Amino acid sequence: MHWEPRAAALAAEVAHPGSDWWLPVASTPRHQFVERWFTAGPDGWTAVDGSDHDETWAAAAYSDTTLVTQIGPVHADHTRTGLTVTGHPTSSSTHPSLVVTMLRHGRLTPGVRLLDLATGSGYSAALACHRLGDQLVTTLDVDPYLTLAAGDRLHRAGLHPQVVRADATTAALPGEFDRIVSMVSVPRVPAQWLTALAPGGRLVTTIAGTGLIVTADKNRDGSASGRVEWDRAAFMKARSSTDYPPALDDLFITASREHGDVAVSPLPVLDVMQAWEVWSMLTLTAPGIEHRTGTADDGSRMTWMLHPDGSWARARTEKGERTATVHQGGPRRLYDLLECVRWRWIEHGELPVYGAKVTISPDGETTFTRGGWDITL
């Protein structure tokens, strides 16, 4: 494949000539890091083999698109072409522009030691190696196959960072680093990340279930201070095994059938996960909600909210209407929590999540504050 012009075009799209990241993107053969991937369809995920058609492979690899590489424990490398797999994505090669955004927030100046958390395909580690040099880059993933495959692909590309298999949410990190940039999201910053961060070092991560990028610099007392950036990003949640816990399908059946407490909301159904401020604020307030949306046969918009504690909500906006009929059950009224966030959004024109000040204690307690609002994870 004549990939260099395509990589240069991708670099021009996600960076700009003269930036610190134009040359790394232009110099990295992304297609070598994503040889097989999955595409979504009505019945599940179908495996695609890039080598079957070079033009398809090149178009996918050098577009600013996330390519899903693993569904549950099943990697595309181990799946027959055309075979449909069901489940949730557990690894991908993320949008190159988002990878660059996270690395840019890391302020990777020459000489800093970087820990790239969540190796995935190895593409982010490759960009970092071009920027810093192999000897200053360590990349880590919980999945043994991902680290093995990414290590091989990095070596084939002439890059030799340290590749480590470990669970970054429970285990000590492998050394001391000046920068930690996480390509997975966490409920709050693990204490061992701050332990591994050198004094004055910088941490970049996203918070699970939100669109929030947190950047923080380590203080002398072992804490860290920073902010929520105005950019938005969402990554897969960090996991400790080959798959995520099962979705709340049984509770979804309950939420679809039961009447529960019934009320009428003056606000129409909202696709919460597409309203990033609302989604992020709600998650900080009530972590762990699973959102589902759909359209009824008559065109009505529907949404469901499910929580592992057994709480559920269902809302429906009839076609042509602006109100919603809401059903709720379980120990908490999830839709009421959503309504509080939405009314605050309407009344103030914004929510305080983006731009918030962030403080992280040495034990990982993470606090957000802005304009009189605060919350601690």
LOMAR-112416 format. One record per residue: x, y, z of N, C-alpha, C in turn. Coordinates in steps of 0.2 Angstrom, whole numbers. Layout:
{site {X, Y, Z}, {X, Y, Z}, {X, Y, Z}},
...
# end
This chain:
{site {4, -6, 0}, {0, 0, 0}, {4, 6, 0}},
{site {3, 11, -4}, {6, 17, -5}, {3, 22, 1}},
{site {5, 21, 7}, {1, 24, 13}, {4, 31, 14}},
{site {10, 33, 12}, {12, 40, 15}, {8, 46, 13}},
{site {6, 46, 7}, {1, 52, 5}, {-5, 52, 9}},
{site {-8, 46, 11}, {-14, 46, 15}, {-12, 48, 22}},
{site {-7, 46, 25}, {-5, 48, 31}, {-4, 56, 32}},
{site {-1, 58, 26}, {0, 66, 26}, {-6, 69, 26}},
{site {-11, 67, 22}, {-18, 70, 22}, {-21, 69, 29}},
{site {-21, 64, 32}, {-23, 63, 39}, {-20, 68, 44}},
{site {-14, 69, 43}, {-10, 73, 47}, {-13, 80, 46}},
{site {-14, 82, 40}, {-16, 89, 39}, {-23, 90, 41}},
{site {-27, 85, 42}, {-34, 85, 45}, {-34, 86, 52}},
{site {-30, 82, 56}, {-30, 82, 63}, {-25, 86, 66}},
{site {-20, 89, 63}, {-15, 93, 66}, {-14, 99, 61}},
{site {-8, 102, 60}, {-7, 106, 54}, {1, 107, 53}},
{site {3, 108, 47}, {10, 108, 46}, {14, 113, 51}},
{site {19, 110, 54}, {23, 115, 58}, {21, 113, 66}},
{site {15, 110, 67}, {13, 108, 74}, {18, 102, 76}},
{site {18, 101, 83}, {22, 95, 85}, {19, 89, 83}},
{site {13, 88, 81}, {10, 82, 80}, {9, 80, 72}},
{site {10, 85, 68}, {9, 84, 61}, {14, 78, 58}},
{site {20, 79, 60}, {25, 74, 58}, {24, 67, 61}},
{site {22, 66, 67}, {21, 59, 70}, {15, 56, 66}},
{site {10, 60, 65}, {4, 57, 61}, {6, 55, 54}},
{site {9, 60, 51}, {11, 59, 44}, {16, 53, 43}},
{site {20, 51, 49}, {25, 46, 48}, {23, 39, 51}},
{site {17, 39, 53}, {14, 33, 56}, {10, 29, 51}},
{site {11, 23, 50}, {7, 19, 45}, {1, 16, 49}},
{site {-4, 19, 50}, {-10, 17, 54}, {-12, 11, 52}},
{site {-12, 9, 45}, {-15, 3, 43}, {-12, -3, 46}},
{site {-6, -2, 48}, {-2, -8, 50}, {-4, -10, 58}},
{site {-7, -5, 61}, {-10, -6, 68}, {-17, -8, 68}},
{site {-21, -7, 62}, {-27, -10, 62}, {-28, -14, 55}},
{site {-26, -20, 56}, {-27, -24, 50}, {-34, -27, 49}},
{site {-37, -28, 55}, {-44, -31, 55}, {-48, -27, 60}},
{site {-55, -26, 58}, {-59, -22, 63}, {-66, -24, 62}},
{site {-70, -21, 66}, {-78, -23, 65}, {-82, -17, 63}},
{site {-87, -18, 59}, {-92, -13, 57}, {-98, -15, 60}},
{site {-102, -10, 63}, {-109, -11, 66}, {-114, -12, 61}},
{site {-119, -17, 62}, {-125, -18, 58}, {-131, -19, 63}},
{site {-136, -21, 60}, {-143, -22, 64}, {-142, -28, 68}},
{site {-138, -33, 66}, {-138, -39, 70}, {-132, -40, 74}},
{site {-127, -35, 74}, {-121, -35, 78}, {-115, -32, 74}},
{site {-110, -35, 75}, {-103, -32, 73}, {-100, -37, 68}},
{site {-98, -35, 62}, {-96, -39, 57}, {-88, -38, 56}},
{site {-84, -43, 56}, {-77, -42, 55}, {-75, -41, 48}},
{site {-70, -36, 47}, {-68, -34, 40}, {-60, -35, 40}},
{site {-58, -38, 35}, {-51, -39, 34}, {-48, -35, 29}},
{site {-44, -30, 31}, {-41, -25, 27}, {-37, -28, 21}},
{site {-34, -33, 22}, {-30, -36, 16}, {-34, -39, 11}},
{site {-41, -39, 12}, {-45, -42, 7}, {-46, -36, 1}},
{site {-45, -30, 3}, {-46, -25, -2}, {-42, -19, 1}},
{site {-37, -17, -3}, {-32, -12, 0}, {-36, -5, 0}},
{site {-40, -4, -5}, {-43, 3, -5}, {-48, 4, 1}},
{site {-52, -1, 3}, {-56, -1, 9}, {-52, 0, 15}},
{site {-46, -4, 15}, {-42, -4, 21}, {-39, 3, 22}},
{site {-36, 6, 16}, {-33, 13, 17}, {-38, 18, 18}},
{site {-44, 18, 15}, {-49, 23, 17}, {-51, 23, 24}},
{site {-52, 17, 27}, {-54, 16, 34}, {-48, 18, 39}},
{site {-42, 16, 37}, {-36, 17, 42}, {-34, 25, 42}},
{site {-35, 28, 36}, {-32, 35, 36}, {-38, 40, 36}},
{site {-44, 38, 38}, {-49, 43, 40}, {-49, 44, 47}},
{site {-52, 50, 49}, {-52, 52, 56}, {-58, 48, 60}},
{site {-57, 42, 60}, {-63, 38, 63}, {-60, 33, 68}},
{site {-64, 31, 72}, {-63, 26, 77}, {-64, 19, 74}},
{site {-60, 14, 74}, {-61, 8, 71}, {-61, 3, 77}},
{site {-67, 0, 78}, {-68, -5, 84}, {-64, -12, 82}},
{site {-60, -14, 86}, {-56, -20, 85}, {-57, -26, 89}},
{site {-61, -25, 95}, {-63, -30, 99}, {-70, -29, 102}},
{site {-74, -35, 102}, {-81, -35, 105}, {-81, -40, 110}},
{site {-82, -38, 116}, {-82, -42, 122}, {-74, -45, 122}},
{site {-74, -52, 123}, {-67, -55, 123}, {-64, -56, 116}},
{site {-68, -55, 110}, {-67, -57, 104}, {-63, -52, 100}},
{site {-57, -53, 98}, {-53, -48, 94}, {-55, -49, 86}},
{site {-55, -44, 82}, {-56, -45, 75}, {-50, -49, 72}},
{site {-44, -49, 75}, {-39, -53, 72}, {-41, -61, 72}},
{site {-45, -63, 77}, {-47, -70, 78}, {-54, -72, 75}},
{site {-57, -67, 71}, {-64, -68, 69}, {-64, -69, 61}},
{site {-68, -74, 59}, {-68, -75, 52}, {-71, -69, 48}},
{site {-69, -67, 43}, {-71, -61, 39}, {-79, -62, 37}},
{site {-83, -57, 39}, {-90, -57, 37}, {-94, -60, 43}},
{site {-91, -63, 48}, {-94, -66, 54}, {-97, -61, 58}},
{site {-103, -62, 61}, {-106, -57, 65}, {-105, -59, 72}},
{site {-103, -54, 76}, {-102, -55, 83}, {-106, -50, 87}},
{site {-109, -52, 93}, {-113, -48, 97}, {-110, -46, 103}},
{site {-111, -40, 106}, {-108, -38, 112}, {-106, -31, 112}},
{site {-102, -29, 117}, {-100, -22, 118}, {-93, -21, 116}},
{site {-91, -15, 112}, {-84, -14, 111}, {-80, -14, 117}},
{site {-74, -17, 117}, {-69, -17, 122}, {-62, -15, 120}},
{site {-61, -13, 114}, {-55, -10, 112}, {-56, -7, 105}},
{site {-52, -2, 103}, {-53, 1, 97}, {-46, 5, 95}},
{site {-46, 7, 89}, {-41, 12, 87}, {-45, 18, 87}},
{site {-44, 23, 92}, {-48, 29, 92}, {-47, 34, 87}},
{site {-52, 38, 86}, {-51, 44, 81}, {-44, 47, 82}},
{site {-40, 47, 77}, {-33, 50, 77}, {-33, 57, 80}},
{site {-38, 61, 78}, {-39, 68, 81}, {-40, 68, 89}},
{site {-43, 63, 91}, {-44, 63, 98}, {-38, 60, 102}},
{site {-34, 56, 99}, {-28, 53, 101}, {-23, 59, 102}},
{site {-23, 63, 96}, {-18, 69, 96}, {-21, 74, 102}},
{site {-27, 75, 102}, {-30, 80, 108}, {-27, 78, 115}},
{site {-28, 71, 116}, {-26, 69, 123}, {-18, 70, 124}},
{site {-14, 68, 119}, {-7, 69, 119}, {-5, 76, 119}},
{site {-9, 80, 116}, {-7, 88, 116}, {-8, 90, 123}},
{site {-14, 88, 126}, {-15, 90, 133}, {-10, 88, 138}},
{site {-6, 83, 136}, {-1, 80, 140}, {6, 84, 140}},
{site {6, 89, 135}, {12, 93, 134}, {18, 89, 134}},
{site {19, 85, 129}, {25, 81, 129}, {31, 84, 126}},
{site {34, 88, 130}, {40, 91, 128}, {46, 86, 128}},
{site {51, 88, 124}, {57, 83, 124}, {60, 81, 131}},
{site {61, 75, 131}, {64, 72, 138}, {60, 70, 143}},
{site {53, 71, 142}, {48, 68, 147}, {47, 61, 146}},
{site {46, 58, 152}, {44, 50, 152}, {37, 50, 152}},
{site {34, 46, 147}, {27, 46, 146}, {25, 38, 147}},
{site {19, 38, 151}, {15, 32, 152}, {9, 33, 148}},
{site {8, 29, 142}, {2, 29, 138}, {-2, 23, 141}},
{site {-8, 25, 144}, {-12, 20, 147}, {-18, 18, 142}},
{site {-18, 11, 141}, {-23, 8, 137}, {-19, 8, 130}},
{site {-15, 3, 129}, {-11, 2, 123}, {-16, 1, 117}},
{site {-21, -3, 117}, {-26, -4, 112}, {-22, -6, 106}},
{site {-23, -3, 100}, {-19, -5, 94}, {-12, -4, 94}},
{site {-10, 1, 98}, {-3, 3, 98}, {-2, 10, 95}},
{site {-7, 13, 92}, {-6, 19, 88}, {-4, 25, 92}},
{site {-7, 26, 98}, {-6, 31, 102}, {2, 31, 104}},
{site {4, 25, 106}, {11, 24, 108}, {16, 25, 102}},
{site {13, 24, 96}, {18, 25, 90}, {18, 33, 89}},
{site {13, 36, 90}, {14, 44, 89}, {18, 46, 94}},
{site {18, 44, 100}, {22, 46, 106}, {29, 45, 105}},
{site {30, 39, 102}, {37, 37, 100}, {40, 42, 95}},
{site {37, 44, 90}, {39, 48, 85}, {41, 55, 88}},
{site {37, 57, 93}, {38, 63, 97}, {43, 63, 102}},
{site {44, 58, 106}, {48, 58, 112}, {54, 53, 111}},
{site {54, 48, 107}, {59, 43, 106}, {57, 37, 110}},
{site {58, 31, 107}, {56, 25, 110}, {58, 24, 118}},
{site {64, 26, 120}, {66, 25, 127}, {62, 29, 132}},
{site {58, 34, 130}, {54, 38, 135}, {47, 36, 135}},
{site {45, 31, 131}, {38, 29, 131}, {37, 22, 134}},
{site {32, 22, 138}, {29, 15, 141}, {22, 15, 139}},
{site {20, 9, 137}, {13, 9, 135}, {10, 3, 139}},
{site {4, 3, 142}, {1, -2, 146}, {-6, -4, 144}},
{site {-8, -10, 145}, {-15, -12, 144}, {-16, -18, 148}},
{site {-22, -19, 150}, {-24, -25, 154}, {-25, -31, 150}},
{site {-26, -31, 144}, {-27, -36, 139}, {-21, -39, 137}},
{site {-20, -46, 138}, {-13, -49, 136}, {-13, -49, 128}},
{site {-18, -50, 125}, {-18, -51, 117}, {-16, -44, 115}},
{site {-19, -39, 117}, {-18, -32, 115}, {-11, -30, 115}},
{site {-8, -31, 121}, {-1, -29, 122}, {4, -33, 118}},
{site {2, -40, 117}, {6, -44, 112}, {6, -42, 105}},
{site {0, -41, 103}, {-1, -39, 96}, {2, -32, 94}},
{site {0, -27, 99}, {3, -20, 98}, {10, -20, 98}},
{site {13, -24, 103}, {21, -24, 103}, {23, -27, 96}},
{site {20, -32, 93}, {23, -34, 87}, {22, -29, 82}},
{site {16, -25, 82}, {15, -20, 76}, {20, -14, 77}},
{site {21, -12, 83}, {26, -7, 85}, {33, -9, 82}},
{site {35, -15, 84}, {41, -17, 82}, {42, -17, 74}},
{site {37, -20, 71}, {37, -20, 63}, {37, -13, 60}},
{site {35, -8, 64}, {35, -1, 62}, {42, 2, 64}},
{site {46, -2, 67}, {53, 1, 69}, {53, 5, 75}},
{site {48, 4, 79}, {47, 7, 86}, {47, 2, 92}},
{site {50, 4, 97}, {52, -1, 102}, {51, 2, 109}},
{site {45, 5, 111}, {43, 7, 118}, {43, 1, 122}},
{site {43, 2, 129}, {41, -3, 134}, {34, -5, 133}},
{site {32, -11, 132}, {25, -13, 132}, {24, -17, 138}},
{site {19, -15, 142}, {17, -19, 149}, {10, -21, 149}},
{site {9, -27, 152}, {2, -30, 153}, {1, -29, 160}},
{site {-4, -25, 162}, {-5, -24, 169}, {-12, -21, 170}},
{site {-15, -21, 176}, {-22, -18, 177}, {-20, -11, 181}},
{site {-21, -6, 177}, {-19, 1, 179}, {-23, 3, 185}},
{site {-29, 0, 186}, {-34, 3, 191}, {-33, -1, 197}},
{site {-29, -6, 198}, {-28, -9, 204}, {-21, -10, 206}},
{site {-16, -11, 201}, {-9, -12, 202}, {-5, -6, 202}},
{site {1, -6, 206}, {6, -1, 205}, {8, 0, 198}},
{site {9, 6, 196}, {12, 7, 189}, {19, 6, 188}},
{site {21, 4, 182}, {28, 1, 182}, {34, 7, 181}},
{site {34, 11, 186}, {40, 16, 186}, {37, 22, 188}},
{site {41, 27, 187}, {40, 34, 188}, {39, 38, 181}},
{site {34, 42, 181}, {33, 46, 174}, {32, 53, 175}},
{site {34, 57, 170}, {33, 64, 170}, {26, 66, 167}},
{site {24, 61, 163}, {17, 62, 160}, {13, 55, 160}},
{site {7, 55, 162}, {2, 50, 161}, {-4, 52, 157}},
{site {-5, 49, 151}, {-10, 50, 147}, {-14, 44, 146}},
{site {-21, 44, 148}, {-25, 39, 148}, {-30, 39, 142}},
{site {-30, 33, 139}, {-34, 33, 133}, {-40, 28, 135}},
{site {-41, 27, 141}, {-48, 24, 144}, {-50, 29, 150}},
{site {-56, 28, 151}, {-59, 33, 156}, {-60, 29, 163}},
{site {-60, 33, 169}, {-60, 30, 175}, {-65, 34, 179}},
{site {-68, 30, 184}, {-73, 34, 189}, {-70, 39, 193}},
{site {-64, 39, 195}, {-60, 44, 198}, {-53, 42, 197}},
{site {-48, 46, 198}, {-41, 45, 197}, {-39, 40, 202}},
{site {-36, 34, 200}, {-33, 30, 205}, {-27, 33, 209}},
{site {-27, 31, 215}, {-21, 34, 219}, {-14, 32, 216}},
{site {-14, 26, 214}, {-7, 24, 211}, {-5, 28, 205}},
{site {-9, 31, 202}, {-7, 35, 196}, {-3, 41, 199}},
{site {-6, 44, 204}, {-2, 50, 207}, {4, 48, 210}},
{site {4, 42, 213}, {11, 39, 216}, {16, 39, 211}},
{site {14, 36, 205}, {19, 35, 199}, {21, 42, 196}},
{site {17, 47, 197}, {18, 53, 193}, {24, 57, 197}},
{site {29, 59, 193}, {34, 63, 196}, {32, 70, 199}},
{site {35, 73, 204}, {34, 79, 206}, {34, 84, 200}},
{site {28, 88, 199}, {28, 93, 194}, {25, 89, 187}},
{site {24, 83, 188}, {22, 79, 182}, {14, 80, 180}},
{site {12, 78, 174}, {6, 80, 172}, {2, 74, 170}},
{site {-5, 74, 172}, {-9, 68, 171}, {-15, 71, 167}},
{site {-17, 66, 162}, {-23, 68, 157}, {-27, 62, 157}},
{site {-33, 62, 158}, {-38, 57, 158}, {-45, 59, 157}},
{site {-49, 54, 156}, {-57, 56, 155}, {-60, 52, 161}},
{site {-66, 55, 163}, {-70, 52, 168}, {-75, 48, 165}},
{site {-76, 42, 168}, {-81, 37, 165}, {-88, 39, 165}},
{site {-91, 38, 159}, {-98, 40, 159}, {-99, 48, 158}},
{site {-94, 51, 156}, {-94, 58, 154}, {-90, 60, 148}},
{site {-91, 66, 146}, {-87, 69, 140}, {-81, 73, 143}},
{site {-79, 72, 149}, {-74, 77, 152}, {-67, 75, 152}},
{site {-63, 79, 149}, {-55, 78, 149}, {-53, 82, 156}},
{site {-49, 78, 160}, {-46, 81, 166}, {-39, 81, 165}},
{site {-36, 87, 166}, {-29, 88, 166}, {-27, 91, 173}},
{site {-21, 88, 176}, {-19, 90, 182}, {-12, 89, 183}},
{site {-9, 94, 187}, {-1, 94, 188}, {0, 92, 195}},
{site {5, 88, 196}, {6, 85, 203}, {10, 91, 207}},
{site {7, 92, 214}, {10, 96, 218}, {15, 93, 223}},
{site {18, 97, 227}, {24, 94, 231}, {21, 90, 236}},
{site {15, 91, 239}, {12, 87, 244}, {9, 80, 242}},
{site {10, 79, 235}, {7, 73, 232}, {0, 73, 229}},
{site {-3, 79, 230}, {-10, 80, 227}, {-9, 82, 220}},
{site {-14, 84, 217}, {-13, 87, 210}, {-19, 92, 209}},
{site {-17, 97, 205}, {-22, 102, 203}, {-23, 103, 196}},
{site {-29, 105, 194}, {-30, 106, 187}, {-37, 108, 185}},
{site {-39, 106, 179}, {-46, 108, 177}, {-49, 103, 172}},
{site {-55, 104, 171}, {-59, 101, 166}, {-58, 105, 160}},
{site {-55, 102, 154}, {-54, 106, 148}, {-60, 107, 145}},
{site {-60, 112, 140}, {-66, 114, 136}, {-67, 109, 131}},
{site {-62, 106, 128}, {-63, 100, 124}, {-67, 95, 127}},
{site {-70, 91, 123}, {-74, 85, 125}, {-72, 79, 122}},
{site {-72, 73, 126}, {-70, 67, 124}, {-73, 62, 128}},
{site {-74, 56, 125}, {-77, 50, 129}, {-73, 44, 127}},
{site {-71, 40, 131}, {-67, 34, 130}, {-71, 28, 133}},
{site {-69, 22, 131}, {-71, 16, 134}, {-69, 16, 142}},
{site {-73, 13, 146}, {-71, 13, 153}, {-66, 8, 154}},
{site {-61, 9, 159}, {-56, 4, 161}, {-59, -2, 163}},
{site {-56, -8, 161}, {-59, -14, 163}, {-53, -18, 167}},
{site {-56, -23, 171}, {-51, -27, 174}, {-51, -34, 171}},
{site {-55, -36, 167}, {-56, -43, 164}, {-57, -42, 156}},
{site {-58, -48, 153}, {-59, -48, 146}, {-65, -44, 143}},
{site {-70, -43, 148}, {-76, -40, 145}, {-79, -35, 151}},
{site {-84, -31, 149}, {-87, -27, 154}, {-93, -31, 157}},
{site {-95, -29, 163}, {-101, -33, 166}, {-107, -33, 161}},
{site {-111, -38, 162}, {-117, -38, 157}, {-121, -32, 158}},
{site {-124, -30, 152}, {-129, -25, 152}, {-135, -26, 156}},
{site {-139, -21, 158}, {-145, -22, 163}, {-151, -24, 159}},
{site {-151, -30, 155}, {-156, -32, 151}, {-162, -34, 155}},
{site {-162, -37, 160}, {-168, -39, 164}, {-171, -33, 167}},
{site {-167, -28, 169}, {-170, -22, 172}, {-174, -18, 166}},
{site {-171, -19, 160}, {-174, -16, 154}, {-180, -18, 153}},
{site {-181, -25, 153}, {-188, -28, 152}, {-193, -25, 157}},
{site {-191, -25, 164}, {-195, -22, 169}, {-197, -15, 167}},
{site {-192, -11, 165}, {-193, -4, 164}, {-198, -3, 158}},
{site {-198, -8, 153}, {-202, -8, 147}, {-209, -10, 149}},
{site {-210, -14, 154}, {-217, -16, 155}, {-221, -13, 161}},
{site {-217, -11, 166}, {-220, -9, 172}, {-223, -2, 172}},
{site {-228, 0, 175}, {-231, 7, 175}, {-227, 11, 180}},
{site {-225, 9, 186}, {-222, 13, 191}, {-225, 19, 193}},
{site {-222, 24, 195}, {-225, 31, 196}, {-225, 34, 190}},
{site {-231, 37, 188}, {-232, 40, 182}, {-233, 48, 182}},
{site {-229, 52, 178}, {-230, 59, 178}, {-229, 61, 171}},
{site {-231, 68, 170}, {-229, 71, 164}, {-224, 76, 164}},
{site {-219, 76, 160}, {-214, 81, 160}, {-215, 86, 155}},
{site {-214, 93, 157}, {-215, 98, 151}, {-209, 98, 146}},
{site {-204, 94, 147}, {-199, 94, 143}, {-199, 87, 138}},
{site {-197, 88, 132}, {-197, 82, 128}, {-192, 77, 130}},
{site {-192, 71, 127}, {-187, 66, 128}, {-181, 68, 125}},
{site {-175, 67, 129}, {-169, 69, 127}, {-164, 63, 126}},
{site {-160, 63, 120}, {-155, 58, 120}, {-149, 60, 124}},
{site {-149, 58, 130}, {-144, 61, 135}, {-137, 61, 133}},
{site {-135, 55, 130}, {-128, 54, 128}, {-126, 58, 122}},
{site {-130, 61, 119}, {-129, 66, 114}, {-128, 73, 116}},
{site {-131, 74, 123}, {-131, 81, 126}, {-125, 81, 131}},
{site {-119, 82, 129}, {-113, 80, 133}, {-113, 84, 140}},
{site {-115, 90, 140}, {-115, 93, 146}, {-120, 90, 151}},
{site {-126, 89, 149}, {-131, 85, 153}, {-129, 79, 155}},
{site {-126, 75, 150}, {-124, 68, 152}, {-119, 68, 157}},
{site {-114, 72, 156}, {-108, 73, 161}, {-110, 75, 168}},
{site {-114, 80, 168}, {-117, 82, 175}, {-121, 77, 178}},
{site {-125, 73, 175}, {-129, 68, 177}, {-125, 63, 180}},
{site {-120, 61, 176}, {-116, 55, 178}, {-112, 57, 185}},
{site {-109, 63, 185}, {-106, 65, 191}, {-111, 65, 197}},
{site {-117, 67, 196}, {-122, 67, 201}, {-124, 60, 203}},
{site {-125, 56, 198}, {-128, 49, 199}, {-124, 44, 195}},
{site {-118, 42, 197}, {-114, 37, 192}, {-118, 31, 191}},
{site {-116, 28, 185}, {-118, 21, 184}, {-125, 20, 180}},
{site {-128, 26, 178}, {-134, 25, 174}, {-133, 22, 167}},
{site {-137, 17, 165}, {-136, 15, 158}, {-142, 18, 154}},
{site {-140, 21, 149}, {-145, 25, 145}, {-147, 21, 138}},
{site {-153, 20, 136}, {-155, 17, 130}, {-160, 22, 127}},
{site {-160, 22, 120}, {-165, 26, 117}, {-168, 22, 111}},
{site {-174, 24, 109}, {-177, 21, 103}, {-183, 25, 100}},
{site {-186, 23, 95}, {-191, 26, 92}, {-197, 21, 91}},
{site {-203, 22, 93}, {-209, 18, 93}, {-211, 17, 85}},
{site {-215, 13, 84}, {-218, 12, 77}, {-222, 18, 75}},
{site {-225, 22, 79}, {-229, 28, 77}, {-224, 34, 77}},
{site {-218, 33, 78}, {-213, 39, 78}, {-212, 42, 84}},
{site {-215, 40, 90}, {-213, 43, 96}, {-206, 41, 98}},
{site {-203, 46, 102}, {-196, 45, 104}, {-197, 43, 111}},
{site {-192, 38, 113}, {-192, 34, 119}, {-185, 34, 122}},
{site {-185, 34, 129}, {-179, 34, 132}, {-180, 30, 138}},
{site {-174, 26, 140}, {-174, 22, 146}, {-168, 24, 150}},
{site {-169, 24, 157}, {-163, 25, 161}, {-163, 19, 166}},
{site {-157, 15, 167}, {-157, 9, 171}, {-151, 10, 176}},
{site {-152, 8, 182}, {-146, 8, 187}, {-145, 1, 190}},
{site {-139, -1, 192}, {-138, -7, 195}, {-142, -8, 202}},
{site {-143, -2, 205}, {-147, -3, 211}, {-154, -4, 210}},
{site {-157, -5, 204}, {-163, -7, 203}, {-168, -2, 201}},
{site {-165, 4, 201}, {-169, 10, 199}, {-170, 10, 191}},
{site {-176, 13, 189}, {-177, 13, 182}, {-182, 19, 180}},
{site {-181, 21, 174}, {-186, 26, 171}, {-187, 25, 164}},
{site {-193, 26, 162}, {-195, 26, 155}, {-199, 32, 153}},
{site {-197, 35, 147}, {-201, 41, 145}, {-202, 41, 138}},
{site {-208, 44, 136}, {-210, 44, 129}, {-213, 51, 127}},
{site {-211, 53, 121}, {-213, 59, 118}, {-217, 57, 112}},
{site {-223, 58, 112}, {-227, 57, 106}, {-225, 61, 100}},
{site {-226, 58, 94}, {-224, 62, 88}, {-228, 68, 88}},
{site {-225, 74, 86}, {-228, 80, 86}, {-229, 84, 92}},
{site {-228, 80, 98}, {-228, 83, 105}, {-222, 86, 107}},
{site {-222, 90, 113}, {-216, 92, 116}, {-215, 90, 123}},
{site {-220, 87, 126}, {-220, 84, 133}, {-218, 77, 133}},
{site {-217, 74, 139}, {-215, 67, 139}, {-219, 64, 145}},
{site {-222, 58, 144}, {-225, 54, 149}, {-219, 50, 152}},
{site {-218, 50, 159}, {-213, 47, 162}, {-215, 42, 167}},
{site {-212, 36, 167}, {-214, 30, 172}, {-207, 29, 175}},
{site {-207, 28, 182}, {-201, 27, 186}, {-203, 22, 191}},
{site {-197, 18, 193}, {-198, 13, 198}, {-191, 12, 202}},
{site {-191, 8, 207}, {-185, 6, 210}, {-184, 11, 216}},
{site {-178, 11, 219}, {-177, 15, 225}, {-176, 22, 224}},
{site {-174, 24, 218}, {-173, 31, 216}, {-177, 33, 210}},
{site {-178, 40, 209}, {-181, 42, 204}, {-176, 45, 199}},
{site {-174, 41, 194}, {-168, 43, 190}, {-170, 49, 185}},
{site {-177, 49, 183}, {-179, 54, 178}, {-179, 61, 182}},
{site {-181, 61, 188}, {-181, 67, 192}, {-174, 70, 193}},
{site {-169, 66, 193}, {-162, 68, 194}, {-160, 71, 187}},
{site {-162, 68, 181}, {-161, 71, 175}, {-165, 78, 174}},
{site {-171, 78, 176}, {-175, 84, 175}, {-171, 90, 179}},
{site {-168, 89, 185}, {-165, 94, 189}, {-159, 97, 185}},
{site {-155, 92, 182}, {-150, 94, 178}, {-152, 98, 172}},
{site {-157, 96, 168}, {-160, 99, 162}, {-162, 106, 164}},
{site {-166, 107, 170}, {-169, 114, 172}, {-163, 118, 173}},
{site {-158, 116, 176}, {-152, 120, 178}, {-149, 122, 171}},
{site {-148, 118, 167}, {-146, 119, 160}, {-150, 125, 157}},
{site {-156, 124, 157}, {-161, 129, 154}, {-160, 136, 157}},
{site {-160, 136, 164}, {-160, 142, 168}, {-154, 146, 167}},
{site {-148, 143, 167}, {-142, 146, 167}, {-138, 146, 160}},
{site {-141, 142, 155}, {-138, 143, 149}, {-132, 138, 148}},
{site {-130, 135, 153}, {-124, 131, 153}, {-124, 127, 160}},
{site {-120, 122, 160}, {-119, 118, 167}, {-111, 119, 169}},
{site {-110, 118, 175}, {-103, 120, 178}, {-98, 115, 177}},
{site {-99, 110, 173}, {-94, 104, 172}, {-88, 106, 168}},
{site {-89, 109, 162}, {-83, 111, 158}, {-80, 117, 161}},
{site {-74, 117, 161}, {-70, 123, 164}, {-70, 123, 172}},
{site {-72, 117, 175}, {-72, 117, 182}, {-65, 116, 184}},
{site {-63, 118, 190}, {-57, 117, 194}, {-57, 110, 196}},
{site {-51, 107, 196}, {-51, 100, 198}, {-45, 99, 203}},
{site {-47, 96, 209}, {-41, 95, 214}, {-42, 87, 215}},
{site {-36, 84, 216}, {-35, 77, 217}, {-31, 76, 223}},
{site {-34, 73, 228}, {-30, 71, 234}, {-25, 65, 233}},
{site {-20, 64, 237}, {-15, 59, 236}, {-19, 52, 236}},
{site {-24, 51, 239}, {-28, 45, 238}, {-33, 44, 233}},
{site {-33, 49, 228}, {-37, 49, 222}, {-44, 52, 223}},
{site {-45, 55, 228}, {-52, 59, 229}, {-52, 65, 224}},
{site {-57, 65, 220}, {-57, 70, 215}, {-63, 74, 215}},
{site {-61, 81, 216}, {-66, 86, 217}, {-66, 91, 212}},
{site {-73, 93, 209}, {-74, 98, 204}, {-77, 104, 208}},
{site {-75, 110, 206}, {-78, 116, 208}, {-79, 121, 203}},
{site {-84, 124, 203}, {-85, 130, 198}, {-91, 134, 200}},
{site {-91, 140, 201}, {-96, 145, 202}, {-101, 143, 207}},
{site {-98, 141, 213}, {-102, 139, 219}, {-104, 132, 219}},
{site {-103, 128, 213}, {-105, 121, 213}, {-99, 117, 214}},
{site {-100, 111, 218}, {-94, 107, 219}, {-97, 100, 220}},
{site {-93, 95, 218}, {-94, 88, 219}, {-88, 84, 220}},
{site {-88, 79, 224}, {-82, 75, 225}, {-83, 68, 223}},
{site {-79, 65, 219}, {-80, 58, 217}, {-76, 53, 222}},
# end
